[in-house]
């Protein structure tokens, strides 16, 4: 197969398993949990490394911000044989009881992004794979951290979709406070629907992997609460991200072990 169009990845770079994140600078931190980790390629928003976990090759890569670039990465890794993706990210906590430093494990995405709609109509579900959900839940439970499990709101507009509370009034984070009156209560509607958190990539990632019969899921640190407002206590986001990464890596280790025990499947190193 020729080199992938955007990332330039080649057959020699292939791996069955991938840990993906938004921030390119987070990639070395994730890769440091793997044995024999090394840089593969860095182009545009895609910082790509690889390493070994339980004897299996794992790709660690950044998607950048939002659905379009996330779709490029998932497309091109899938072309090379990646069938398992775990997103490690940050998010705004929406559900009651979530505080800064907590985790959210996604079961499905409430799709309010544009990229997933270019692949599938609105009624199509963006579901996390049950094996990934289970592995993440077990890993988070073993570490005794605070987490919730449920639906994630996935959007394209960071400023247009987020809300801020100022002097008790709900307003827009967008330039000059731009917000259509009809959109004012969107975030609170999501909360009423039981949505746990808000981020910008899982709607696309889960739609694509559901279409293609691949496995994916995600765990996000609650780095702030939504709508944005002053909250008690400060957190060290890097410490919280370290825990988030460790949960995801432990979950992937569990998935790899399970794959080896599955009759007729076994190991499939890249």
KOLLO-550016 format. One record per atom (N, C-alpha, C): x, z negated, y. Coordinates in steps of 0.02 Angstrom, whole numbers, padded with zeros to 5 digits, always signed. Each point is the difference from the previous one (the first is absolute). Layout:
! KOLLO-550016
XZY/...
END
This chain:
! KOLLO-550016
+00042+00000-00059/-00042+00000+00059/+00044+00000+00062/-00016+00042+00050/+00040+00000+00062/-00007-00066+00037/+00045-00012+00047/-00003-00061+00041/-00067-00005+00036/-00025-00061+00006/-00064-00011+00033/+00005+00020+00074/-00055+00027+00026/+00001+00034+00064/+00020-00044+00059/-00026-00062+00002/+00012-00044+00058/+00056-00049-00013/-00003-00036-00056/+00051-00052-00013/+00065+00028-00028/-00003+00060-00029/+00060+00028-00030/+00017-00031-00067/-00044-00042-00027/+00013-00031-00065/+00003+00053-00055/+00042-00012-00050/+00010+00047-00055/-00015-00033-00066/+00001+00039-00053/-00015-00026-00067/+00044-00060-00017/+00063+00002+00020/+00046-00055-00016/-00019-00065+00034/-00043+00004+00050/-00022-00060+00036/-00063-00031-00030/-00028+00031-00051/-00065-00021-00026/+00001-00069-00030/-00057-00034+00005/-00009-00066-00031/-00074-00009-00012/-00017-00035-00054/-00070-00012-00016/-00032-00049+00048/+00038-00047+00026/-00026-00055+00039/+00024+00003+00072/-00043-00019+00047/+00019+00000+00071/-00028-00061+00036/+00042-00030+00041/-00020-00052+00048/+00003+00032+00069/-00057+00001+00035/-00002+00035+00065/-00019-00048+00055/+00023+00014+00060/-00014-00042+00058/-00004+00045+00061/-00022-00026+00056/-00004+00040+00060/+00066+00004+00037/+00032-00056+00011/+00059-00006+00042/+00063+00023-00036/+00035+00050+00026/+00063+00022-00033/+00051-00056-00007/+00001-00047+00048/+00049-00054-00003/-00016-00051-00055/-00061+00002-00027/-00018-00046-00054/+00026+00024-00068/+00018+00064-00004/+00020+00029-00065/+00061-00035-00029/+00055-00010+00038/+00058-00034-00030/-00016-00071-00024/-00045-00034+00035/-00018-00068-00020/-00036+00001-00068/-00045+00049-00010/-00034+00006-00064/+00050+00021-00054/+00041+00049+00016/+00047+00026-00050/+00051-00053-00022/+00013-00049+00043/+00049-00052-00018/-00023-00042-00059/-00065+00002-00016/-00025-00035-00059/+00013+00038-00065/+00023+00061+00006/+00012+00042-00059/+00075+00002-00016/+00016+00014-00063/+00069+00008-00020/+00025+00069+00018/+00065+00004+00015/+00033+00065+00012/-00037+00042+00052/-00024-00033+00053/-00038+00038+00050/+00047+00041+00044/-00024+00058+00021/+00040+00044+00041/-00046+00045+00042/+00028+00028+00052/-00038+00044+00044/-00008+00068-00032/-00059+00028+00006/-00015+00067-00026/-00001+00051+00057/-00040-00016+00051/-00009+00048+00054/-00035-00034+00059/+00016+00023+00060/-00035-00023+00059/-00015+00060+00044/-00064+00014+00011/-00021+00056+00041/-00066-00017+00033/-00006+00014+00064/-00059-00018+00038/-00016-00074-00011/-00063-00016-00018/-00019-00070-00011/+00013-00023-00071/+00028+00043-00041/+00008-00015-00071/+00070-00025-00015/+00007-00065-00008/+00062-00031-00023/-00009-00013-00074/+00042+00029-00042/-00011-00001-00072/+00061-00027-00035/-00011-00051-00042/+00053-00028-00042/-00025-00003-00072/+00045-00016-00045/-00021-00010-00070/+00041-00057-00030/-00026-00027-00055/+00034-00054-00035/-00031-00007-00068/+00024-00050-00036/-00024-00010-00068/-00036-00068-00006/-00056+00000-00036/-00038-00061-00014/-00019+00001-00073/+00020-00050-00037/-00013-00003-00072/+00022+00064-00035/+00055+00029+00023/+00027+00060-00031/-00035+00064+00020/-00047-00004+00046/-00036+00060+00023/+00019+00016+00072/+00005+00065+00014/+00015+00022+00067/-00062-00009+00045/+00011-00026+00060/-00054-00011+00048/+00020+00030+00067/-00045+00038+00029/+00009+00026+00068/-00028-00050+00050/+00037-00012+00054/-00024-00041+00056/+00000+00046+00061/-00057+00008+00032/-00004+00048+00054/-00048-00021+00055/+00014+00021+00061/-00044-00014+00056/-00045+00060+00013/-00061-00014+00022/-00048+00052+00016/-00004+00014+00075/+00028-00045+00041/-00015+00003+00071/-00070-00028+00012/-00026+00013+00060/-00065-00028+00018/-00056+00050-00014/-00050-00022-00038/-00061+00038-00007/-00004+00047-00059/-00059+00031-00007/-00017+00040-00057/+00038+00065-00008/+00011+00040+00053/+00031+00065-00011/+00069-00004-00034/+00043-00044+00025/+00066-00005-00031/-00003-00035-00068/-00047-00047-00008/-00009-00032-00066/-00019+00052-00052/-00044+00047+00020/-00021+00052-00047/+00058+00045-00019/+00043+00016+00047/+00059+00041-00016/+00043-00034-00053/+00014-00063+00010/+00042-00036-00048/-00032-00004-00068/-00064-00019-00003/-00034-00006-00065/-00004+00068-00034/-00015+00052+00037/-00002+00068-00029/+00067+00017-00032/+00054-00010+00037/+00065+00024-00023/+00028-00044-00056/-00013-00065+00002/+00020-00042-00057/-00041+00016-00062/-00065+00012+00009/-00042+00019-00057/+00023+00065-00031/+00021+00047+00042/+00027+00064-00026/+00059-00011-00046/+00039-00053+00013/+00059-00015-00039/-00013-00048-00058/-00064-00019-00009/-00018-00040-00059/-00014-00073+00012/+00000-00022+00063/-00017-00070+00013/-00075-00010-00014/-00015-00051-00041/-00071-00012-00017/-00023-00070+00017/+00044-00041+00030/-00018-00068+00017/+00029-00017+00069/-00045-00019+00046/+00019-00015+00069/-00026-00070+00019/+00043-00040+00030/-00021-00063+00029/+00020-00001+00074/-00050-00006+00044/+00014-00004+00071/+00012-00073+00020/+00053-00011+00039/+00018-00065+00027/-00004+00007+00076/-00047-00035+00032/-00009+00012+00071/-00020-00061+00040/-00015+00011+00063/-00027-00051+00044/-00071+00021+00019/-00039-00048+00021/-00070+00015+00017/-00027-00054+00046/-00058+00016+00029/-00037-00050+00037/-00053-00031-00044/-00003-00066+00000/-00050-00034-00041/-00068+00002+00033/-00051+00021-00036/-00069+00004+00026/-00043-00056-00029/+00005-00013-00064/-00044-00047-00034/+00011-00072+00024/-00054-00038+00000/+00005-00071+00016/+00046-00034-00051/+00040-00046+00024/+00044-00037-00044/+00069+00030-00006/+00010+00061+00025/+00067+00029-00002/+00038-00021+00062/+00062-00020-00010/+00043-00021+00055/+00065+00039-00003/+00037-00001+00054/+00065+00032+00001/+00043-00028-00058/+00033+00045-00035/+00041-00021-00056/-00034+00005-00067/-00066+00008-00001/-00036+00010-00063/+00010+00071-00024/-00023+00013-00062/+00006+00067-00029/-00070+00026-00017/-00006+00066+00000/-00061+00033-00024/+00020+00051-00052/-00031-00004-00058/+00009+00048-00054/-00061+00046+00000/+00011+00064+00007/-00054+00048+00011/-00031+00023-00066/-00067-00001-00002/-00035+00028-00058/-00024+00071+00014/-00014+00015+00063/-00023+00066+00021/+00007+00004+00076/-00002+00061+00026/+00005+00010+00072/-00065+00026+00029/-00020-00029+00056/-00055+00025+00041/+00033+00054+00043/-00015+00063-00015/+00036+00057+00029/-00027+00017+00069/+00039-00016+00052/-00016+00022+00068/+00058+00040+00028/+00038+00030-00045/+00056+00043+00021/-00020+00073-00006/+00039+00043+00030/-00015+00071-00003/+00033+00035-00059/+00059-00024-00020/+00038+00035-00052/-00037+00000-00067/-00027-00057-00020/-00034-00001-00066/-00061+00046+00001/-00031+00008+00059/-00058+00045+00005/+00020+00073-00007/+00063+00016+00008/+00023+00069-00011/+00007+00015-00075/-00002-00053-00041/+00004+00008-00072/-00068-00010-00035/-00041-00045+00025/-00061-00018-00035/-00054-00020+00051/-00064+00012-00016/-00054-00018+00046/-00008-00076+00006/-00037-00022+00049/-00008-00071+00015/-00023-00041-00059/-00042+00027-00042/-00027-00038-00055/+00048-00014-00057/+00058+00033+00001/+00048-00008-00054/+00037-00066+00008/+00006-00040-00055/+00032-00066+00007/+00077+00004+00002/+00029-00043+00039/+00072-00010+00001/+00014-00066-00034/+00011+00002-00065/+00004-00061-00040/+00071-00013-00023/+00020-00063+00003/+00063-00021-00030/-00009-00002-00075/+00055+00010-00036/-00003+00000-00074/-00003-00072-00026/-00041-00010-00050/-00010-00069-00024/+00064-00031-00026/+00045+00039-00029/+00062-00029-00026/+00044-00025+00058/+00001+00037+00055/+00040-00021+00057/-00031-00061+00033/-00066+00000+00008/-00034-00059+00028/+00015-00062-00041/-00008+00005-00066/+00011-00057-00043/+00071-00026+00003/+00048+00046+00001/+00071-00021+00003/+00015-00035+00066/-00027+00025+00055/+00012-00031+00065/-00034-00069+00004/-00060-00006-00027/-00036-00064+00001/+00039-00052-00041/+00023+00019-00058/+00038-00047-00042/+00065-00021+00034/+00033+00048+00031/+00064-00015+00033/-00011-00046+00060/-00051+00014+00041/-00014-00042+00058/-00021-00070-00022/-00040-00003-00053/-00022-00065-00026/+00058-00042-00025/+00048+00032-00032/+00059-00035-00027/+00042-00029+00057/-00001+00032+00057/+00039-00024+00057/-00039-00049+00043/-00063-00012-00019/-00042-00050+00033/-00005+00011+00076/-00004+00064+00020/-00008+00015+00071/-00074+00009+00015/-00018-00003+00063/-00069+00010+00021/-00015+00075+00002/-00050+00021-00037/-00017+00070+00001/-00074+00010-00015/-00026+00057+00023/-00067+00021-00016/+00003+00069-00031/-00052+00017-00037/-00003+00064-00036/-00064+00036+00021/+00005+00063+00022/-00060+00035+00018/+00013+00065+00036/-00049+00023+00038/+00000+00065+00032/+00041-00001+00065/+00039+00053+00010/+00041+00008+00060/-00028+00056+00044/-00004-00012+00065/-00019+00052+00048/+00062+00039+00017/-00003+00067-00010/+00057+00043+00013/-00018+00049+00055/+00040+00000+00054/-00017+00038+00061/+00059+00043+00021/-00013+00044+00047/+00052+00042+00029/+00024-00027+00067/-00045-00027+00041/+00018-00019+00068/+00017-00074+00006/+00063-00016+00010/+00019-00070+00008/-00034-00031+00061/+00006+00032+00057/-00028-00028+00061/-00076+00011+00004/-00023+00058-00022/-00071+00016+00008/-00044-00040-00048/+00026-00019-00057/-00041-00035-00051/+00006-00075+00005/+00054-00025+00031/+00009-00072+00006/-00038-00027+00061/-00017-00063-00003/-00036-00033+00054/+00039-00063+00020/-00010-00022+00062/+00032-00059+00025/-00052-00044+00035/+00007-00065-00008/-00045-00047+00034/+00036-00028+00061/-00027+00013+00059/+00028-00026+00062/-00054-00037+00038/+00012-00064+00013/-00048-00042+00036/-00068+00001-00035/+00002+00000-00066/-00061-00002-00040/-00037+00066-00006/+00028+00053+00027/-00033+00066-00001/+00039+00047-00046/-00037+00035-00044/+00031+00048-00045/+00014+00065+00037/+00063+00021+00000/+00018+00061+00035/+00045+00045-00042/+00019+00055+00030/+00041+00050-00034/+00074-00013+00014/+00043+00019-00047/+00072-00002+00010/+00026+00066+00028/-00043+00049+00005/+00021+00066+00022/+00014+00002+00076/+00036+00051+00021/+00019+00008+00070/-00061-00004+00047/+00007-00041+00051/-00053-00011+00049/-00065-00027-00032/+00008-00030-00060/-00058-00029-00033/-00050+00050-00027/+00024+00062-00012/-00046+00053-00023/-00033-00019-00066/-00065+00006-00003/-00038-00012-00061/-00071+00026+00010/-00024+00041-00045/-00069+00021+00004/-00046-00059-00013/-00053-00008+00038/-00046-00056-00012/-00026-00003-00072/-00009+00058-00030/-00026+00002-00068/+00050-00026-00052/+00064-00005+00021/+00052-00022-00047/+00020-00073+00009/-00031-00034+00049/+00021-00067+00018/+00000-00049-00060/-00051+00005-00043/-00008-00049-00053/+00026+00023-00067/+00039+00055-00002/+00024+00027-00063/+00038-00052-00042/+00045-00036+00033/+00041-00049-00037/-00043-00057-00027/-00047-00023+00040/-00044-00055-00023/-00048+00025-00055/-00018+00064+00003/-00040+00029-00054/+00039-00002-00065/+00064+00017+00004/+00042-00001-00060/+00005-00071-00029/+00006-00049+00044/+00002-00070-00022/-00066-00018-00035/-00056+00022+00029/-00065-00015-00030/-00006+00031-00069/+00034+00056-00011/-00001+00035-00065/+00047-00032-00051/+00037-00051+00021/+00044-00035-00046/+00070+00027-00003/+00018+00043+00047/+00068+00028+00002/+00050-00055+00015/+00058+00003-00033/+00050-00053+00006/+00050+00012+00057/+00024+00061+00007/+00054+00013+00048/-00002+00072+00023/+00043+00015+00050/+00003+00066+00029/+00072+00024+00001/+00011+00063-00022/+00066+00031+00001/-00009+00075+00004/+00052+00040-00012/-00003+00071+00018/+00020+00050-00055/+00015-00023-00060/+00024+00047-00051/-00038-00001-00066/-00030-00056-00018/-00028-00005-00068/-00059+00046-00012/-00039+00016+00052/-00054+00047-00010/+00024+00066-00027/+00055+00024+00027/+00029+00063-00023/+00033-00007-00068/+00042-00051-00008/+00036-00010-00063/-00049-00007-00059/-00051-00041+00008/-00046-00012-00055/-00046+00060-00014/-00017+00037+00052/-00040+00061-00011/+00039+00050-00042/+00062+00013+00019/+00040+00050-00036/+00013-00021-00072/+00018-00063-00010/+00015-00022-00068/-00062-00003-00043/-00057-00016+00029/-00063+00001-00038/-00016+00072-00021/+00006+00047+00045/-00013+00071-00017/+00044+00023-00058/+00063-00018+00002/+00048+00026-00049/+00007-00043-00062/-00038-00054-00005/+00004-00043-00059/+00064-00040-00005/+00029-00016+00057/+00061-00040+00002/-00018-00073+00015/+00050-00043-00005/-00011-00071+00013/+00028-00019+00068/-00039-00038+00038/+00024-00024+00065/-00037-00063+00020/+00031-00037+00044/-00030-00060+00028/+00043-00022+00058/-00019-00055+00030/+00038-00023+00057/-00008-00074+00013/+00052-00029+00029/-00002-00069+00024/+00026+00000+00071/-00037-00032+00044/+00019-00001+00071/+00004-00072+00025/+00052-00013+00038/+00006-00062+00036/-00049+00001+00059/-00034-00056+00012/-00039-00006+00061/+00048-00021+00055/+00019+00049+00041/+00048-00013+00054/-00034-00022+00064/-00066+00012+00004/-00040-00024+00056/-00073+00002-00022/-00043-00025+00042/-00071+00001-00016/-00036+00050+00045/-00055+00026-00024/-00040+00049+00038/-00072-00024+00005/-00031+00005+00059/+00030+00023+00062/+00056-00045+00025/+00048+00029+00035/+00059-00036+00022/-00020-00054+00051/+00024-00060-00011/-00011-00054+00047/+00051-00055-00015/+00013-00043+00048/+00049-00053-00012/-00022-00044-00059/+00047-00012-00047/-00015-00042-00058/+00051-00056-00004/-00020-00052-00034/+00045-00057-00008/+00058+00019-00046/+00059-00022+00019/+00057+00007-00044/+00033+00068+00003/+00065-00001-00004/+00039+00062-00004/+00028+00006-00070/+00009+00061-00023/+00030+00010-00065/+00064+00041+00008/+00044-00007-00048/+00059+00043-00004/-00020+00061-00041/-00012+00057+00032/-00025+00058-00037/+00049+00023-00054/+00064-00009+00011/+00049+00022-00050/-00004-00043-00063/-00011-00066+00009/-00009-00043-00058/-00063+00019-00038/-00054+00014+00037/-00061+00021-00033/+00009+00066-00036/+00037+00046+00030/+00012+00064-00033/+00043-00008-00062/+00048-00046+00002/+00040-00013-00060/-00045-00020-00059/-00048-00043+00013/-00046-00022-00053/-00042+00059-00023/-00024+00040+00046/-00041+00059-00016/+00040+00048-00045/+00062+00012+00018/+00043+00044-00041/+00011-00029-00069/+00015-00064-00003/+00012-00031-00066/-00062+00005-00045/-00059-00009+00028/-00062+00006-00039/-00006+00071-00028/+00012+00050+00043/-00006+00070-00022/+00051+00018-00053/+00062-00023+00008/+00052+00015-00049/-00016-00033-00067/-00022-00063+00002/-00019-00034-00062/-00059+00036-00033/-00047+00024+00040/-00057+00036-00028/+00023+00065-00033/+00045+00035+00032/+00025+00063-00030/+00038-00014-00064/+00038-00055-00001/+00035-00019-00061/-00050-00010-00057/-00056-00033+00015/-00052-00011-00050/-00030+00066-00024/-00011+00046+00046/-00028+00065-00018/+00047+00038-00046/+00065-00001+00017/+00050+00033-00042/+00000-00029-00070/-00001-00066-00005/-00001-00033-00066/-00063+00020-00039/-00057+00002+00034/-00062+00019-00032/+00002+00072-00024/+00028+00045+00041/+00006+00070-00020/+00041+00008-00064/+00052-00040-00007/+00042+00005-00059/-00036-00023-00063/-00047-00046+00009/-00037-00025-00059/-00060+00043-00018/-00018+00046+00044/-00060+00041-00011/+00014+00051-00054/-00040+00002-00052/+00011+00048-00055/-00002+00072+00025/+00051+00038-00020/+00001+00071+00016/+00025+00016+00069/+00016-00051+00041/+00022+00012+00069/+00076-00011+00005/+00019-00063-00003/+00070-00017+00002/+00033+00014+00067/+00066+00000+00000/+00039+00009+00060/+00004+00073+00020/+00001+00012+00066/+00008+00068+00025/+00041-00002+00063/+00064-00012-00008/+00044-00006+00057/+00009+00067+00034/+00010-00004+00068/+00013+00061+00037/+00073+00019-00006/
END
